[in-house]
Amino acid sequence: MSNLRSFFSLSGTKIKENGVRLQDVMEIYPAVGRRKRIVLTRTSYSFKLAPEATGVEQKSGITFILPSVDGEISGMTLECFSTAVNGKEDFRYILKAEGEIPFRCENHFAREVFVEKGSEITFGYNIIKFFPKENMTGANKTSEAWKGIDIFDTELMRLLPVHGVLQSDMNILLEGETGTGKTSLAKMIHQSSGRTGAFVHLNLASFAEGLLESELWGHVKGAFTGCVKDKLGAIREAENGTIFLDEIDSLPLSIQTKLLIFLDNKEVRAVGGQQSFKVNARFIFASGRSLDVLMEKNLFRKDFYYRLHSGQHIFLPSLRQNPDLIERFLDWFCCKHYIAASSDFKNLMKALPWPGNYRQLRAHCERKYLISDNKFFVPDECDFRLNTCSSDHLDDFSYQTGTWPSLNQVKKNYVLKTFLTFGKNVKKSASVLGVAPSTLRGLLEVS
């Protein structure tokens, strides 16, 4: 105890201020089962891994039995030590591993640490977090809110234009690969704009060229064969609101000309009609391909291109450009469903190309959750069936925006997938790849 007191007095400012103490809060997120929240009222707690555990089992108030997914058996203790602060006895907690197997604290392996508020301990595949006493209610609310708000929505909110642009009539162009959230961002922009009209979404790729004029500008009864009643058209439906023209890159050249004229004068005349109407609507355009490349190939009019780029231009990055977002999504997904994910699974997810981006990642995780038996995510056949060799993400859009992966990255991803497929067996993986085990270790940076 004297050594601890001495250390506490010497290094003490951080431990005094941030160290976990009595009445603080501990939350346990087991590999399987529901989380458990405990107010620290005792000076000692112990944790044990047991293969037969199906959740957090608390015994005698001070011992927690946690699931051991891989059969590992180990333990650790959380103990108070006391020190005098301003002449008054005060307590902080220290966490110690029992035996030779360490735990992980903030991405570092350790056998003994002073526990701080906000610390995250990984024990087996279980996670233990610590919160300050005064924020117990807040921690609960934050945790619940975090489970309810899609992590990708918070990422998209960072891309919202400044207030002045949101409140204006300025047109906005969204560029990004499929599944990056263009539609969600367009809705956020409309909801934040203060416009009183409707949000009208029109996917231009879903209509034949002969019908696009009618869908955009409307028509009058009798304008063409089979036309038995008037149609207002998407642009007029968006009066005082927002019209979102998705997949603008698929718009035929002839319609590009007519839409360009409208953007200049904001007047609509229905097909077969004689009267023009002024329309007050905010336009948001979205493209899944680079308009620069399409223009160079003469598939997109230059004057229309420059008109679109005269407003606000927002680029939505792919998951390949933001692998940390994949891990944050997995943490959010696991918290929402009371499950856990192994580091191998997270590494595999971060190594995949995800040509469908967030939409594909979310659909895959939801499918895996429904078909998994123990609600603990590890790499399996469900993951390896993903089309990792898809070249969809290596199109002109990726090339133009500088997201083409390097040869080293492609090689590293392939080696990692092989390593995980064969159960992290270095010898077998090296044999399949036709390299020496030492070469494989170097590529993976494993011991």
LOVEX-372684 format. One record per residue: x, z, y of N, C-alpha, C in turn. Coordinates in steps of 0.1 Angstrom, whole numbers, plus 5000, padded with zeros to 4 digits. Layout:
X:Z:Y:X:Z:Y:X:Z:Y;
...
REM end
This chain:
5008:5000:4988:5000:5000:5000:5009:5000:5013;
5020:5007:5012:5029:5008:5024:5034:4994:5028;
5038:4986:5018:5043:4972:5020:5032:4964:5027;
5020:4965:5022:5009:4957:5028:5007:4962:5043;
5007:4975:5045:5005:4980:5059:5017:4974:5068;
5029:4974:5063:5040:4969:5071:5038:4955:5074;
5034:4947:5064:5032:4933:5067:5021:4931:5077;
5010:4939:5075:4999:4938:5084:5002:4940:5098;
5011:4950:5100:5015:4954:5114:5024:4944:5120;
5032:4937:5112:5042:4927:5117:5035:4913:5120;
5028:4908:5110:5022:4895:5112:5008:4895:5117;
5004:4907:5120:4991:4912:5120:4980:4905:5128;
4984:4898:5139:4973:4894:5149:4963:4885:5142;
4968:4875:5134:4959:4866:5127:4951:4873:5117;
4957:4882:5109:4950:4889:5098:4940:4899:5105;
4944:4905:5116:4935:4914:5122:4922:4907:5127;
4924:4896:5133:4913:4889:5139:4905:4881:5129;
4911:4874:5119:4905:4865:5110:4903:4870:5096;
4910:4881:5093:4909:4886:5079:4895:4890:5075;
4891:4888:5063:4878:4892:5058:4878:4907:5056;
4867:4913:5060:4866:4928:5059:4853:4932:5053;
4851:4944:5051:4838:4949:5046:4826:4945:5055;
4815:4941:5048:4803:4937:5054:4803:4922:5058;
4815:4915:5055:4815:4901:5057:4808:4895:5045;
4807:4881:5045:4798:4875:5035:4806:4865:5026;
4804:4866:5013:4810:4857:5003:4799:4848:4997;
4802:4835:4996:4792:4826:4989:4800:4820:4977;
4794:4820:4966:4800:4814:4954:4792:4801:4950;
4799:4790:4949:4793:4777:4945:4798:4774:4931;
4790:4778:4920:4796:4776:4907:4796:4761:4903;
4804:4758:4893:4805:4744:4888:4791:4740:4882;
4784:4749:4877:4771:4747:4872:4761:4758:4876;
4749:4754:4881:4740:4765:4885:4739:4766:4900;
4731:4776:4904:4729:4778:4918:4739:4787:4925;
4741:4785:4938:4751:4794:4945:4746:4808:4946;
4755:4817:4949:4751:4831:4951:4758:4836:4964;
4751:4844:4972:4756:4850:4984:4757:4865:4982;
4769:4870:4986:4771:4885:4984:4777:4890:4997;
4771:4902:5002:4777:4909:5013:4787:4918:5007;
4799:4918:5012:4811:4926:5007:4809:4940:5011;
4805:4948:5001:4803:4963:5004:4812:4971:4995;
4820:4965:4986:4828:4973:4977:4843:4969:4980;
4852:4978:4976:4866:4976:4979:4873:4967:4969;
4866:4964:4958:4872:4956:4947:4862:4948:4940;
4865:4935:4938:4857:4926:4930:4866:4918:4920;
4861:4914:4909:4868:4906:4899:4861:4894:4895;
4868:4883:4892:4862:4871:4888:4868:4866:4875;
4860:4862:4866:4864:4857:4853:4858:4843:4850;
4866:4835:4844:4861:4822:4839:4858:4823:4824;
4846:4818:4821:4841:4819:4807:4834:4806:4803;
4838:4799:4792:4832:4787:4788:4817:4788:4786;
4812:4800:4782:4798:4801:4778:4789:4804:4791;
4795:4806:4802:4787:4809:4814:4780:4797:4819;
4767:4799:4823:4759:4787:4828:4756:4789:4843;
4763:4797:4850:4761:4800:4864:4768:4812:4868;
4765:4818:4879:4771:4830:4884:4765:4842:4877;
4772:4849:4869:4767:4861:4862:4774:4873:4868;
4766:4882:4874:4772:4894:4880:4770:4906:4871;
4781:4913:4868:4780:4924:4859:4785:4937:4867;
4778:4947:4866:4782:4960:4872:4784:4959:4887;
4779:4949:4893:4780:4947:4907:4793:4943:4912;
4804:4943:4904:4817:4940:4909:4824:4929:4901;
4818:4925:4890:4824:4914:4882:4816:4902:4882;
4822:4890:4884:4814:4878:4884:4820:4869:4874;
4811:4865:4864:4815:4856:4854:4811:4842:4858;
4821:4832:4859:4819:4819:4864:4821:4809:4853;
4814:4797:4853:4816:4787:4843:4830:4781:4842;
4835:4779:4830:4848:4773:4828:4845:4759:4822;
4846:4749:4829:4842:4735:4825:4852:4730:4814;
4865:4732:4816:4874:4726:4807:4879:4737:4796;
4872:4748:4795:4876:4758:4785:4887:4768:4790;
4892:4766:4802:4902:4774:4807:4897:4789:4809;
4905:4799:4806:4902:4813:4807:4912:4819:4817;
4907:4824:4828:4916:4831:4837:4908:4840:4846;
4915:4848:4855:4908:4857:4863:4915:4859:4876;
4908:4866:4885:4915:4870:4898:4907:4882:4904;
4913:4889:4913:4907:4901:4919:4907:4900:4934;
4896:4905:4940:4895:4906:4955:4896:4921:4958;
4906:4925:4965:4908:4939:4967:4910:4942:4982;
4905:4954:4986:4907:4958:5000:4921:4965:5001;
4927:4964:5012:4939:4972:5016:4936:4978:5030;
4941:4989:5033:4937:4996:5045:4949:4996:5054;
4947:4997:5067:4957:4998:5077:4951:5006:5089;
4960:5011:5097:4955:5018:5109:4955:5008:5121;
4944:5006:5127:4943:4997:5139:4938:5006:5151;
4946:5008:5161:4943:5016:5172:4940:5030:5168;
4947:5035:5158:4946:5049:5153:4934:5050:5144;
4927:5039:5140:4915:5040:5132:4917:5032:5119;
4913:5037:5108:4914:5031:5095:4906:5018:5094;
4912:5007:5090:4905:4994:5089:4909:4988:5076;
4900:4979:5071:4902:4972:5058:4902:4957:5059;
4911:4951:5051:4910:4936:5049:4912:4934:5034;
4908:4921:5030:4908:4918:5016:4920:4909:5013;
4925:4911:5001:4936:4903:4995:4931:4898:4982;
4934:4885:4979:4930:4879:4966:4942:4876:4957;
4941:4881:4945:4953:4880:4936:4948:4873:4923;
4957:4864:4917:4954:4858:4904:4959:4868:4893;
4951:4868:4883:4955:4876:4871:4962:4867:4861;
4973:4871:4857:4981:4862:4848:4989:4851:4855;
4992:4840:4848:5001:4830:4854:4993:4819:4860;
4980:4818:4858:4973:4806:4863:4969:4808:4878;
4973:4800:4887:4970:4802:4901:4956:4797:4905;
4951:4800:4916:4939:4794:4922:4943:4785:4934;
4933:4778:4939:4937:4769:4951:4930:4775:4963;
4938:4776:4974:4933:4780:4987:4936:4770:4997;
4926:4764:5003:4928:4753:5013:4938:4743:5009;
4936:4737:4997:4944:4726:4991:4958:4731:4988;
4961:4744:4987:4974:4749:4982:4972:4758:4970;
4980:4757:4960:4980:4766:4949:4986:4779:4953;
4980:4790:4949:4986:4803:4953:4982:4814:4942;
4990:4824:4941:4987:4835:4932:4983:4848:4940;
4985:4848:4953:4981:4859:4962:4980:4855:4976;
4969:4857:4982:4966:4854:4996:4958:4864:5003;
4961:4865:5017:4952:4873:5025:4940:4864:5028;
4928:4869:5026:4916:4861:5027:4911:4861:5042;
4909:4849:5048:4904:4848:5061:4890:4843:5062;
4883:4846:5073:4869:4840:5075:4871:4825:5076;
4862:4818:5068:4863:4804:5067:4871:4799:5056;
4878:4808:5049:4886:4803:5037:4878:4797:5026;
4883:4788:5019:4876:4782:5008:4886:4783:4996;
4881:4790:4985:4889:4792:4973:4884:4784:4962;
4892:4776:4955:4888:4769:4943:4893:4776:4931;
4884:4781:4922:4888:4788:4910:4882:4781:4898;
4890:4774:4891:4885:4765:4881:4879:4753:4888;
4866:4751:4885:4858:4741:4893:4848:4748:4902;
4849:4761:4904:4840:4769:4912:4846:4770:4926;
4838:4771:4936:4842:4773:4950:4837:4786:4956;
4845:4793:4963:4842:4806:4969:4845:4805:4984;
4835:4807:4992:4837:4806:5007:4834:4820:5013;
4840:4822:5025:4839:4835:5032:4834:4833:5046;
4824:4841:5050:4819:4840:5064:4819:4853:5071;
4820:4854:5084:4820:4866:5091:4806:4873:5091;
4806:4886:5091:4793:4894:5091:4783:4889:5101;
4788:4888:5114:4778:4885:5124:4772:4871:5123;
4778:4862:5114:4773:4849:5113:4765:4847:5099;
4761:4858:5093:4755:4857:5080:4743:4848:5081;
4734:4851:5091:4722:4843:5093:4726:4829:5097;
4735:4828:5106:4740:4815:5110:4746:4807:5099;
4754:4814:5090:4760:4807:5079:4749:4801:5070;
4739:4809:5068:4728:4805:5059:4721:4793:5065;
4718:4794:5079:4712:4783:5085:4720:4770:5085;
4733:4772:5088:4742:4761:5088:4743:4754:5074;
4744:4762:5064:4745:4757:5050:4732:4749:5047;
4720:4755:5050:4708:4748:5047:4706:4735:5056;
4710:4736:5068:4709:4724:5077:4719:4713:5072;
4731:4717:5067:4740:4708:5062:4735:4701:5050;
4727:4708:5042:4721:4702:5030:4710:4692:5034;
4703:4695:5045:4692:4686:5049:4696:4674:5057;
4707:4674:5064:4711:4663:5073:4721:4654:5065;
4717:4642:5064:4726:4632:5057:4740:4632:5065;
4751:4633:5058:4764:4633:5064:4767:4620:5071;
4761:4609:5065:4763:4596:5071:4755:4595:5085;
4744:4601:5086:4737:4601:5098:4745:4608:5109;
4752:4619:5106:4760:4625:5116:4772:4616:5120;
4777:4608:5111:4788:4599:5114:4783:4588:5123;
4770:4583:5120:4765:4572:5128:4762:4577:5143;
4758:4589:5144:4755:4595:5157:4768:4594:5167;
4780:4594:5161:4792:4593:5169:4793:4579:5175;
4786:4569:5169:4787:4556:5173:4777:4552:5184;
4768:4561:5187:4758:4559:5197:4765:4555:5211;
4759:4545:5218:4765:4542:5231:4763:4554:5241;
4770:4553:5252:4769:4563:5262:4755:4563:5268;
4751:4574:5274:4737:4576:5279:4732:4565:5288;
4741:4560:5296:4737:4550:5306:4733:4537:5298;
4740:4533:5288:4737:4522:5280:4724:4524:5272;
4723:4536:5266:4711:4539:5258:4698:4537:5267;
4699:4542:5279:4687:4541:5288:4685:4528:5294;
4694:4519:5293:4693:4506:5299:4686:4495:5290;
4685:4483:5295:4679:4472:5287:4690:4464:5281;
4703:4468:5282:4714:4460:5277:4712:4457:5262;
4715:4445:5258:4714:4441:5244:4726:4447:5237;
4724:4450:5224:4735:4456:5216:4737:4448:5203;
4750:4445:5200:4753:4438:5188:4760:4448:5178;
4755:4449:5166:4761:4457:5156:4767:4449:5145;
4780:4451:5142:4787:4443:5132:4792:4453:5122;
4790:4449:5109:4795:4458:5098:4791:4452:5085;
4798:4456:5075:4794:4451:5061:4781:4456:5057;
4776:4451:5046:4763:4456:5041:4764:4470:5036;
4754:4478:5039:4754:4492:5035:4761:4502:5044;
4766:4497:5056:4773:4506:5065:4764:4513:5075;
4751:4510:5075:4741:4518:5083:4737:4511:5096;
4737:4498:5096:4733:4491:5108:4718:4494:5112;
4709:4494:5102:4695:4496:5104:4693:4510:5109;
4699:4520:5103:4698:4534:5107:4703:4536:5121;
4714:4530:5125:4720:4531:5138:4710:4525:5148;
4705:4513:5145:4695:4507:5154:4683:4516:5157;
4678:4523:5147:4667:4532:5149:4671:4544:5157;
4683:4549:5155:4688:4560:5164:4689:4556:5178;
4694:4544:5181:4695:4539:5194:4681:4538:5201;
4671:4532:5193:4657:4532:5199:4652:4546:5202;
4654:4555:5192:4648:4568:5194:4655:4576:5206;
4667:4572:5209:4674:4579:5220:4673:4572:5233;
4666:4560:5233:4666:4552:5245:4655:4556:5255;
4645:4564:5250:4634:4567:5258:4623:4557:5260;
4625:4545:5253:4615:4534:5254:4602:4538:5247;
4591:4535:5253:4578:4539:5248:4572:4530:5238;
4577:4517:5237:4571:4508:5228:4576:4510:5214;
4572:4500:5205:4575:4502:5191:4590:4497:5187;
4594:4501:5176:4607:4496:5170:4603:4485:5160;
4606:4473:5163:4602:4462:5154:4614:4456:5147;
4615:4457:5134:4626:4452:5126:4623:4439:5119;
4631:4429:5122:4628:4415:5116:4641:4411:5109;
4641:4409:5096:4652:4404:5089:4652:4389:5088;
4660:4383:5096:4660:4368:5098:4663:4360:5085;
4670:4366:5076:4674:4359:5064:4663:4358:5054;
4652:4366:5056:4641:4366:5047:4630:4355:5050;
4632:4347:5060:4622:4337:5064:4628:4323:5063;
4620:4314:5059:4624:4300:5059:4625:4295:5074;
4634:4285:5077:4636:4281:5091:4623:4277:5097;
4614:4270:5090:4601:4266:5096:4592:4277:5100;
4594:4289:5095:4585:4300:5098:4591:4310:5109;
4604:4308:5112:4611:4317:5121:4605:4317:5135;
4602:4305:5140:4596:4304:5153:4583:4312:5154;
4575:4311:5144:4562:4318:5144:4564:4333:5143;
4574:4337:5135:4576:4351:5133:4582:4358:5146;
4590:4350:5153:4596:4355:5166:4587:4354:5178;
4581:4342:5180:4573:4340:5192:4558:4340:5190;
4554:4340:5178:4540:4340:5175:4534:4326:5175;
4521:4324:5172:4515:4311:5173:4500:4313:5176;
4494:4302:5180:4479:4303:5183:4472:4296:5172;
4459:4300:5170:4451:4294:5160:4451:4279:5160;
4453:4272:5149:4453:4258:5148:4466:4251:5152;
4476:4259:5154:4489:4254:5158:4495:4245:5147;
4492:4248:5134:4497:4240:5123:4487:4242:5111;
4488:4233:5101:4479:4234:5090:4479:4247:5083;
4467:4253:5081:4465:4266:5075:4466:4277:5085;
4468:4275:5098:4469:4285:5108:4455:4289:5113;
4449:4299:5108:4435:4302:5110:4433:4313:5120;
4444:4320:5125:4442:4330:5136:4455:4331:5144;
4453:4337:5155:4465:4339:5164:4475:4349:5158;
4488:4348:5161:4498:4357:5157:4506:4361:5169;
4508:4374:5172:4514:4378:5184:4529:4375:5184;
4536:4377:5172:4550:4375:5172:4558:4388:5174;
4570:4389:5167:4577:4401:5168:4582:4405:5182;
4586:4395:5190:4591:4398:5203:4580:4404:5212;
4568:4399:5212:4558:4405:5220:4553:4419:5214;
4554:4420:5201:4551:4433:5195:4560:4444:5199;
4572:4440:5204:4582:4450:5208:4581:4453:5223;
4571:4449:5230:4569:4451:5244:4572:4466:5247;
4580:4468:5257:4585:4482:5261:4592:4490:5250;
4595:4483:5240:4602:4489:5229:4615:4482:5225;
4618:4482:5212:4631:4476:5207:4628:4466:5196;
4634:4454:5197:4633:4445:5186:4647:4444:5179;
4647:4446:5166:4660:4447:5159:4660:4434:5150;
4669:4424:5154:4670:4412:5147:4682:4413:5137;
4679:4416:5124:4689:4418:5114:4694:4405:5108;
4706:4405:5104:4713:4393:5098:4712:4381:5108;
4716:4384:5120:4716:4373:5130:4726:4362:5126;
4735:4365:5118:4745:4355:5113:4738:4344:5104;
4726:4347:5100:4719:4337:5091:4710:4328:5100;
4709:4330:5113:4700:4322:5121:4704:4308:5123;
4695:4298:5120:4698:4284:5121:4702:4280:5135;
4710:4270:5137:4715:4266:5150:4704:4262:5159;
4693:4256:5154:4682:4252:5163:4675:4264:5168;
4674:4275:5161:4667:4287:5165:4676:4295:5175;
4689:4294:5172:4699:4300:5181:4697:4295:5196;
4695:4282:5197:4693:4276:5210:4681:4281:5217;
4670:4282:5210:4657:4287:5216:4658:4302:5219;
4665:4310:5211:4666:4324:5213:4675:4326:5225;
4685:4318:5227:4694:4319:5238:4687:4316:5251;
4678:4306:5251:4670:4304:5263:4661:4315:5266;
4655:4321:5256:4646:4333:5258:4654:4345:5264;
4666:4347:5259:4674:4358:5264:4677:4357:5279;
4678:4344:5284:4681:4341:5298:4669:4344:5307;
4657:4340:5302:4645:4341:5311:4635:4351:5307;
4636:4356:5294:4627:4366:5289:4612:4362:5289;
4610:4349:5287:4596:4344:5286:4593:4339:5272;
4581:4342:5267:4577:4338:5254:4565:4329:5255;
4566:4318:5247:4554:4309:5246:4552:4307:5231;
4540:4311:5226:4537:4310:5212:4536:4296:5208;
4539:4294:5195:4539:4280:5189:4525:4275:5191;
4523:4263:5197:4510:4257:5199:4503:4262:5212;
4509:4272:5219:4503:4277:5230:4507:4270:5243;
4499:4273:5254:4502:4267:5267:4507:4277:5277;
4505:4290:5274:4508:4301:5284:4521:4308:5280;
4529:4311:5290:4541:4319:5288:4539:4334:5292;
4546:4343:5285:4545:4357:5288:4559:4363:5291;
4560:4371:5301:4572:4379:5303:4572:4391:5294;
4584:4393:5288:4585:4404:5278:4596:4414:5282;
4593:4427:5282:4603:4437:5285:4606:4444:5271;
4617:4440:5265:4621:4445:5252:4636:4446:5251;
4641:4457:5245:4655:4458:5242:4658:4451:5229;
4669:4443:5229:4673:4436:5217:4685:4442:5211;
4684:4445:5198:4696:4449:5190:4698:4438:5179;
4710:4433:5178:4713:4423:5168:4723:4429:5158;
4722:4425:5146:4731:4430:5135:4736:4418:5127;
4749:4419:5123:4755:4409:5115:4764:4415:5105;
4762:4410:5092:4770:4415:5081:4783:4407:5080;
4784:4396:5087:4796:4388:5087:4802:4386:5101;
4815:4383:5102:4821:4382:5115:4816:4369:5122;
4810:4371:5134:4805:4360:5142:4817:4352:5147;
4829:4358:5149:4840:4350:5153:4844:4339:5142;
4844:4343:5130:4847:4334:5119:4836:4323:5118;
4823:4327:5119:4812:4317:5118:4813:4307:5130;
4817:4312:5142:4818:4303:5153:4830:4293:5151;
4841:4298:5145:4852:4289:5143:4848:4278:5132;
4839:4281:5124:4834:4272:5114:4823:4263:5118;
4819:4265:5131:4808:4257:5137:4794:4261:5131;
4793:4273:5126:4781:4278:5120:4773:4287:5130;
4780:4289:5141:4774:4297:5152:4777:4291:5165;
4767:4290:5174:4769:4284:5187:4778:4292:5196;
4787:4286:5203:4796:4294:5211:4789:4301:5223;
4779:4293:5229:4772:4299:5240:4763:4311:5236;
4758:4310:5224:4750:4321:5218:4759:4333:5215;
4770:4330:5209:4780:4340:5206:4784:4348:5218;
4787:4341:5229:4792:4348:5241:4780:4356:5247;
4768:4351:5246:4756:4358:5251:4754:4371:5243;
4756:4371:5230:4755:4383:5223:4766:4393:5226;
4778:4388:5228:4789:4397:5231:4790:4401:5246;
4780:4397:5254:4780:4401:5268:4774:4415:5269;
4768:4420:5259:4762:4434:5259:4772:4443:5252;
4766:4454:5247:4774:4464:5240:4777:4460:5226;
4789:4460:5221:4793:4456:5208:4798:4469:5200;
4792:4471:5189:4795:4483:5181:4799:4478:5167;
4811:4482:5162:4816:4479:5149:4814:4491:5140;
4808:4489:5128:4806:4500:5118:4816:4498:5107;
4825:4508:5106:4836:4507:5096:4830:4508:5081;
4837:4502:5072:4834:4503:5058:4840:4516:5052;
4835:4519:5040:4840:4531:5034:4855:4530:5031;
4860:4518:5028:4874:4516:5026:4882:4520:5038;
4877:4519:5050:4884:4522:5062:4883:4537:5065;
4874:4544:5058:4872:4558:5060:4870:4566:5047;
4880:4567:5039:4879:4573:5026:4876:4588:5027;
4879:4595:5038:4876:4609:5040:4861:4611:5040;
4854:4601:5045:4839:4601:5046:4833:4602:5032;
4840:4595:5022:4835:4596:5009:4835:4610:5003;
4846:4617:5006:4847:4631:5001:4837:4640:5008;
4835:4638:5021:4826:4646:5029:4812:4644:5023;
4809:4631:5020:4795:4628:5014:4794:4635:5001;
4804:4634:4992:4803:4641:4979:4801:4656:4981;
4808:4662:4990:4806:4677:4993:4792:4679:4997;
4787:4671:5006:4773:4673:5010:4763:4671:4999;
4765:4660:4991:4756:4657:4979:4756:4669:4969;
4768:4674:4966:4769:4685:4957:4762:4698:4962;
4764:4700:4975:4757:4712:4981:4742:4710:4980;
4737:4699:4983:4723:4696:4983:4717:4698:4969;
4724:4694:4959:4718:4694:4945:4724:4706:4937;
4731:4715:4943:4737:4727:4936:4745:4722:4924;
4754:4713:4926:4763:4708:4916:4777:4709:4921;
4787:4705:4913:4801:4704:4917:4807:4691:4912;
4818:4688:4918:4825:4675:4914:4840:4678:4912;
4846:4673:4902:4860:4675:4899:4868:4667:4909;
4881:4671:4911:4890:4664:4920:4893:4650:4914;
4893:4649:4901:4894:4635:4895:4883:4626:4898;
4871:4631:4898:4859:4623:4902:4860:4619:4917;
4864:4628:4925:4865:4625:4940:4876:4615:4942;
4887:4616:4935:4898:4607:4937:4894:4593:4932;
4886:4592:4921:4882:4579:4916:4872:4573:4926;
4863:4581:4932:4853:4575:4941:4861:4570:4954;
4871:4577:4958:4879:4573:4970:4887:4560:4967;
4890:4558:4954:4898:4546:4950:4890:4534:4949;
4877:4535:4947:4869:4523:4945:4867:4515:4958;
4864:4502:4957:4863:4494:4970:4849:4495:4977;
4839:4499:4969:4825:4500:4975:4821:4489:4984;
4820:4477:4978:4815:4465:4986:4801:4468:4992;
4793:4476:4986:4780:4480:4991:4780:4492:5000;
4792:4498:5002:4794:4509:5011:4785:4521:5009;
4779:4527:5019:4772:4539:5017:4760:4538:5008;
4753:4526:5010:4741:4524:5002:4744:4524:4987;
4755:4518:4983:4760:4518:4969:4765:4531:4965;
4773:4538:4973:4778:4551:4969:4766:4561:4967;
4757:4561:4976:4746:4571:4974:4737:4568:4962;
4734:4555:4960:4726:4551:4948:4734:4555:4935;
4747:4553:4935:4755:4557:4923:4754:4572:4920;
4756:4580:4931:4756:4594:4929:4742:4599:4925;
4732:4594:4930:4718:4598:4926:4716:4594:4912;
4720:4582:4908:4718:4578:4894:4726:4588:4884;
4739:4590:4888:4747:4599:4880:4741:4613:4879;
4736:4618:4890:4729:4631:4890:4718:4632:4880;
4710:4621:4880:4698:4621:4871:4701:4620:4856;
4712:4613:4853:4715:4611:4839:4726:4621:4834;
4732:4629:4842:4742:4639:4838:4735:4651:4831;
4742:4656:4821:4736:4667:4814:4739:4681:4820;
4752:4683:4825:4756:4696:4829:4757:4697:4844;
4753:4686:4852:4754:4686:4866:4768:4689:4872;
4778:4685:4864:4791:4686:4869:4798:4673:4869;
4801:4667:4880:4806:4653:4881:4821:4652:4876;
4823:4645:4866:4837:4641:4862:4837:4626:4859;
4848:4619:4859:4848:4605:4856:4843:4602:4842;
4834:4593:4841:4829:4589:4828:4825:4574:4828;
4818:4570:4817:4815:4555:4816:4806:4551:4827;
4798:4559:4832:4789:4556:4843:4797:4551:4856;
4808:4558:4858:4816:4554:4869:4825:4542:4867;
4830:4540:4854:4838:4529:4851:4831:4516:4850;
4818:4517:4849:4810:4504:4849:4808:4498:4863;
4812:4506:4873:4811:4500:4886:4820:4488:4887;
4816:4478:4894:4823:4466:4895:4835:4467:4905;
4846:4474:4900:4857:4476:4908:4865:4463:4911;
4862:4453:4904:4870:4440:4906:4862:4431:4915;
4851:4436:4921:4843:4427:4930:4851:4423:4942;
4850:4410:4945:4857:4405:4957:4848:4404:4969;
4836:4409:4968:4826:4408:4979:4832:4413:4992;
4840:4424:4991:4845:4430:5003:4857:4423:5008;
4862:4412:5002:4873:4405:5006:4869:4392:5013;
4858:4392:5020:4853:4380:5026:4859:4378:5040;
4854:4368:5047:4860:4365:5060:4858:4377:5070;
4847:4384:5068:4845:4395:5077:4856:4406:5076;
4860:4409:5063:4871:4419:5061:4884:4414:5067;
4886:4401:5064:4899:4395:5069:4900:4395:5084;
4889:4391:5090:4889:4391:5105:4890:4404:5111;
4885:4415:5105:4885:4428:5112:4897:4436:5107;
4906:4430:5099:4918:4437:5095:4917:4447:5084;
4907:4445:5076:4905:4455:5065:4909:4450:5051;
4916:4439:5051:4921:4434:5039:4931:4444:5033;
4929:4448:5020:4938:4458:5014:4951:4453:5011;
4962:4461:5012:4975:4457:5008:4976:4456:4993;
4987:4448:4989:4989:4447:4974:4992:4461:4968;
5000:4469:4976:5003:4482:4971:4990:4491:4969;
4980:4489:4978:4968:4497:4977:4960:4492:4965;
4959:4479:4963:4952:4474:4951:4958:4479:4938;
4972:4478:4938:4979:4483:4926:4977:4497:4923;
4977:4505:4934:4976:4520:4932:4962:4523:4928;
4951:4516:4933:4938:4519:4929:4936:4515:4914;
4942:4504:4910:4940:4500:4896:4947:4510:4886;
4959:4514:4890:4966:4524:4882:4959:4537:4881;
4953:4541:4892:4946:4554:4892:4933:4553:4883;
4926:4542:4884:4914:4540:4876:4918:4540:4861;
4929:4533:4857:4934:4533:4843:4937:4547:4839;
4945:4554:4847:4949:4568:4844:4937:4577:4841;
4927:4576:4850:4915:4585:4848:4907:4580:4836;
4906:4567:4834:4899:4561:4822:4904:4567:4809;
4917:4568:4808:4923:4573:4795:4926:4588:4796;
4917:4596:4803:4918:4610:4803:4931:4616:4808;
4937:4609:4818:4949:4614:4824:4961:4615:4814;
4960:4607:4804:4971:4607:4794:4981:4597:4798;
4993:4602:4803:5003:4594:4809:5008:4584:4799;
5011:4588:4787:5017:4579:4777:5008:4568:4773;
4995:4571:4771:4986:4560:4767:4983:4551:4779;
4982:4556:4791:4979:4548:4803:4991:4539:4805;
5003:4544:4804:5015:4536:4806:5016:4525:4796;
5012:4528:4783:5012:4518:4773:5002:4506:4776;
4990:4510:4781:4980:4500:4784:4985:4491:4796;
4991:4497:4806:4996:4490:4818:5009:4483:4815;
5016:4486:4804:5029:4479:4801:5040:4484:4810;
5040:4497:4814:5051:4502:4822:5056:4515:4815;
5067:4520:4819:5073:4532:4814:5065:4544:4819;
5064:4555:4812:5057:4567:4817:5063:4572:4830;
5076:4571:4832:5082:4575:4845:5078:4566:4856;
5076:4554:4854:5071:4544:4864:5057:4548:4868;
5048:4551:4858:5035:4555:4860:5034:4568:4869;
5042:4577:4865:5042:4590:4873:5046:4587:4887;
5056:4578:4889:5060:4575:4903:5049:4569:4911;
5041:4560:4904:5030:4553:4911:5019:4563:4914;
5017:4572:4906:5006:4582:4908:5011:4594:4916;
5024:4596:4917:5030:4607:4923:5026:4620:4916;
5026:4620:4903:5023:4632:4895:5035:4636:4887;
5035:4649:4883:5046:4654:4876:5044:4652:4861;
REM end
